[in-house]
Amino acid sequence: MSSIPGTTQEQLVLGAARTVEAKRVPARSLRASALNGVRRGLDILVAGGLLLLLAPLMLAIALLIRLESNGPAIFRQQRIGHRLRPFTILKFRTMRHEADTAPHREYVQSLITRPSGSEPGRLYKLSVDDRVTKVGRFLRNWSLDELPQLLNVLLGHMALVGPRPVIPYEVELYPDSYLARFDVKPGVTGLWQVSGRNERTYSEMVNLDLEYAERASLLLDLSIIARTIPNVISRRGVA
């Protein structure tokens, strides 16, 4: 190794190591950026195409919601997304306008804080709640209430595939081990949705979200998208 006046051997070695690492980091970042760019392009292409294709159906759904009950057709709620950033999720309203959210909050709290091993066999779903309208129950059964989330995808708040978008009062109760699920954008569909949905327990749902965050790739996204339609048609895991 050549020497530089006033520079020790150790300094030269450390300098060379920093140079190599500096070259590696941009290379990794470029690969990650390229992959994210491809996935974002796919999100925009598919979400935009589906919105155009499904516009008549979505208009009909909005009309049915307004005819059955008072209130807006679109339900807006704050959720926690990528890197714990809040955003407003869009869904078709399935419950009576301004329905009380306390029962869901209390149940979620019981699931997260329940002692290990005592969790019930499957997740709670408010599909049998008397606050859910007839149109809303049909929309939930066929996952049609999720269609407005395609707008969230176009806005960049969500991806086509990712963990379930979480309500703020859930995050307040999360242990640190759950927070890695926010390393990626939440999705319209995801590993949990194609793996049994409400047949799963809460902890199993979070573990599937964590698994996706760890394994996220374009190939995995395409696999989940391909499995989503058959799962919706078969209504697997619908409570």
C-alpha positions as CSV (number, residue, x, y, z in Angstrom):
1,M,0.0,0.0,0.0
2,S,1.4,3.4,-1.0
3,S,2.0,5.9,1.8
4,I,1.0,9.5,2.0
5,P,3.2,11.9,4.1
6,G,1.7,12.5,7.5
7,T,-0.8,9.6,7.2
8,T,-0.6,6.4,9.2
9,Q,-1.2,2.9,7.9
10,E,-4.4,2.7,10.0
11,Q,-5.8,5.9,8.5
12,L,-5.2,4.7,5.0
13,V,-7.0,1.4,5.7
14,L,-10.0,3.2,7.3
15,G,-10.1,5.7,4.4
16,A,-10.2,2.8,1.9
17,A,-13.0,1.1,3.8
18,R,-15.0,4.3,3.9
19,T,-14.5,4.7,0.1
20,V,-15.7,1.2,-0.6
21,E,-18.8,1.6,1.7
22,A,-19.6,5.0,0.1
23,K,-19.6,3.3,-3.3
24,R,-21.8,0.4,-2.0
25,V,-24.5,2.5,-0.4
26,P,-25.5,4.5,-3.5
27,A,-25.5,1.2,-5.5
28,R,-27.9,-0.4,-3.0
29,S,-30.0,2.8,-2.9
30,L,-30.1,2.9,-6.7
31,R,-31.4,-0.7,-6.8
32,A,-34.0,0.0,-4.1
33,S,-35.1,3.2,-5.9
34,A,-35.4,1.4,-9.2
35,L,-37.5,-1.4,-7.7
36,N,-39.7,1.2,-5.9
37,G,-40.1,3.1,-9.1
38,V,-41.2,-0.1,-10.9
39,R,-43.7,-0.9,-8.2
40,R,-45.0,2.7,-8.1
41,G,-45.4,2.6,-11.8
42,L,-47.4,-0.6,-11.5
43,D,-49.6,0.9,-8.8
44,I,-50.4,3.9,-10.9
45,L,-51.1,1.9,-14.0
46,V,-53.3,-0.7,-12.4
47,A,-55.1,1.7,-10.0
48,G,-55.8,4.2,-12.8
49,G,-57.0,1.5,-15.1
50,L,-59.3,-0.1,-12.5
51,L,-60.8,3.3,-11.6
52,L,-61.7,4.0,-15.3
53,L,-63.1,0.4,-15.7
54,L,-65.0,0.4,-12.5
55,A,-66.3,4.0,-12.6
56,P,-69.9,3.0,-13.5
57,L,-70.0,0.4,-10.8
58,M,-68.6,2.8,-8.2
59,L,-71.2,5.4,-9.2
60,A,-74.0,2.9,-8.8
61,I,-72.7,1.9,-5.4
62,A,-72.5,5.5,-4.2
63,L,-76.1,6.0,-5.4
64,L,-77.4,2.9,-3.5
65,I,-75.6,4.1,-0.3
66,R,-77.2,7.5,-0.5
67,L,-80.7,6.1,-1.3
68,E,-80.6,3.7,1.7
69,S,-79.3,6.0,4.5
70,N,-78.4,9.6,5.2
71,G,-74.9,10.7,5.0
72,P,-72.0,10.8,2.4
73,A,-71.3,7.7,0.2
74,I,-67.6,8.0,1.0
75,F,-66.3,7.2,4.5
76,R,-63.1,9.1,5.4
77,Q,-61.0,8.0,8.4
78,Q,-57.5,8.7,9.5
79,R,-55.1,5.8,9.3
80,I,-51.4,5.4,10.0
81,G,-49.2,4.7,6.9
82,H,-45.7,4.5,5.7
83,R,-43.1,5.6,8.4
84,L,-46.0,6.3,10.8
85,R,-47.3,9.1,8.7
86,P,-51.1,9.7,9.1
87,F,-53.3,9.9,6.0
88,T,-57.1,9.9,5.2
89,I,-58.3,6.6,3.9
90,L,-61.3,6.5,1.5
91,K,-63.9,3.7,1.6
92,F,-67.6,3.3,0.7
93,R,-69.6,3.9,3.8
94,T,-71.0,0.6,5.1
95,M,-72.4,1.8,8.5
96,R,-75.0,4.4,9.5
97,H,-73.6,7.9,9.4
98,E,-71.7,8.9,12.5
99,A,-72.0,5.4,14.0
100,D,-70.2,5.0,17.4
101,T,-66.7,3.5,17.0
102,A,-66.3,2.7,20.7
103,P,-67.2,-1.1,20.3
104,H,-64.4,-1.6,17.7
105,R,-61.9,0.4,19.8
106,E,-62.6,-1.7,22.9
107,Y,-62.4,-4.9,21.0
108,V,-59.1,-4.0,19.3
109,Q,-57.7,-3.0,22.7
110,S,-58.7,-6.4,24.1
111,L,-57.0,-8.2,21.2
112,I,-53.7,-6.4,21.5
113,T,-53.5,-6.5,25.3
114,R,-54.9,-10.0,25.7
115,P,-52.5,-12.4,27.5
116,S,-50.6,-14.7,25.2
117,G,-52.4,-17.9,24.4
118,S,-55.9,-16.6,25.2
119,E,-56.7,-15.0,21.9
120,P,-59.9,-16.2,20.2
121,G,-59.7,-18.3,17.0
122,R,-60.6,-15.6,14.5
123,L,-60.7,-11.8,14.1
124,Y,-63.7,-9.7,14.9
125,K,-65.7,-8.2,12.0
126,L,-68.5,-5.7,12.4
127,S,-70.5,-7.3,9.5
128,V,-73.2,-8.5,11.9
129,D,-73.4,-5.3,13.9
130,D,-76.7,-3.5,13.7
131,R,-74.9,-0.3,12.7
132,V,-74.1,-1.9,9.3
133,T,-76.6,-1.1,6.6
134,K,-78.0,-3.7,4.2
135,V,-76.0,-2.3,1.3
136,G,-73.0,-2.0,3.5
137,R,-73.2,-5.7,4.5
138,F,-73.3,-6.7,0.8
139,L,-70.3,-4.4,0.0
140,R,-68.3,-5.9,2.9
141,N,-69.1,-9.5,1.8
142,W,-67.6,-8.8,-1.6
143,S,-64.9,-6.3,-0.5
144,L,-66.5,-3.6,-2.7
145,D,-66.2,-1.1,0.1
146,E,-62.5,-1.0,-0.5
147,L,-62.7,0.3,-4.1
148,P,-62.2,4.0,-3.3
149,Q,-58.8,3.1,-1.8
150,L,-57.6,3.0,-5.4
151,L,-57.6,6.8,-5.2
152,N,-55.4,6.5,-2.1
153,V,-53.0,4.5,-4.3
154,L,-52.9,7.2,-7.0
155,L,-52.2,9.8,-4.4
156,G,-49.3,7.8,-3.1
157,H,-50.7,7.2,0.4
158,M,-51.1,3.5,-0.2
159,A,-49.8,0.8,-2.6
160,L,-51.8,-2.0,-4.3
161,V,-50.1,-4.5,-2.0
162,G,-49.0,-3.9,1.6
163,P,-49.9,-4.3,5.3
164,R,-53.4,-3.5,6.4
165,P,-53.9,0.3,7.0
166,V,-54.0,0.7,10.8
167,I,-56.2,3.0,12.9
168,P,-54.4,5.4,15.2
169,Y,-55.8,3.9,18.4
170,E,-54.3,0.6,17.4
171,V,-50.9,2.0,17.0
172,E,-51.0,3.6,20.5
173,L,-51.2,0.1,21.9
174,Y,-48.5,-1.5,19.7
175,P,-45.4,-3.0,21.2
176,D,-42.2,-2.0,19.5
177,S,-42.0,-5.4,17.7
178,Y,-45.0,-4.4,15.6
179,L,-43.6,-1.2,14.3
180,A,-41.6,-2.7,11.4
181,R,-44.9,-3.1,9.5
182,F,-44.7,0.6,8.8
183,D,-41.5,0.3,6.8
184,V,-43.6,-0.1,3.7
185,K,-46.8,1.5,2.5
186,P,-50.1,0.0,3.5
187,G,-52.0,-1.8,0.7
188,V,-55.4,-2.3,-0.7
189,T,-54.6,-6.0,-0.6
190,G,-51.9,-7.9,1.2
191,L,-50.5,-11.2,2.6
192,W,-53.1,-11.2,5.4
193,Q,-56.0,-10.7,2.9
194,V,-55.0,-13.7,0.8
195,S,-54.2,-15.9,3.8
196,G,-57.5,-16.3,5.4
197,R,-58.4,-12.8,6.6
198,N,-60.8,-13.1,9.5
199,E,-59.9,-16.8,10.0
200,R,-56.7,-15.4,11.4
201,T,-56.1,-14.1,14.9
202,Y,-54.9,-10.5,15.5
203,S,-51.3,-11.6,16.2
204,E,-51.3,-13.8,13.1
205,M,-52.5,-10.8,11.0
206,V,-49.7,-8.6,12.4
207,N,-47.1,-11.3,11.8
208,L,-48.2,-11.6,8.2
209,D,-47.9,-7.9,7.8
210,L,-44.4,-8.0,9.3
211,E,-43.5,-10.9,7.0
212,Y,-44.6,-8.9,4.0
213,A,-42.6,-5.8,5.2
214,E,-39.5,-8.1,5.4
215,R,-40.0,-9.9,2.1
216,A,-41.5,-7.0,0.0
217,S,-40.7,-7.4,-3.7
218,L,-42.3,-7.0,-7.1
219,L,-42.6,-10.8,-7.5
220,L,-44.4,-11.1,-4.2
221,D,-46.7,-8.2,-5.1
222,L,-47.7,-9.9,-8.4
223,S,-48.3,-13.2,-6.5
224,I,-50.6,-11.5,-4.0
225,I,-52.5,-9.6,-6.7
226,A,-53.0,-12.9,-8.6
227,R,-54.4,-14.5,-5.4
228,T,-56.7,-11.6,-4.5
229,I,-59.4,-12.0,-7.1
230,P,-60.0,-15.8,-6.4
231,N,-60.1,-15.0,-2.7
232,V,-62.7,-12.2,-3.2
233,I,-64.8,-14.5,-5.4
234,S,-64.7,-17.4,-2.9
235,R,-65.2,-14.9,0.0
236,R,-62.6,-16.8,2.0
237,G,-62.2,-15.4,5.5
238,V,-65.2,-13.1,5.3
239,A,-66.9,-12.9,8.7
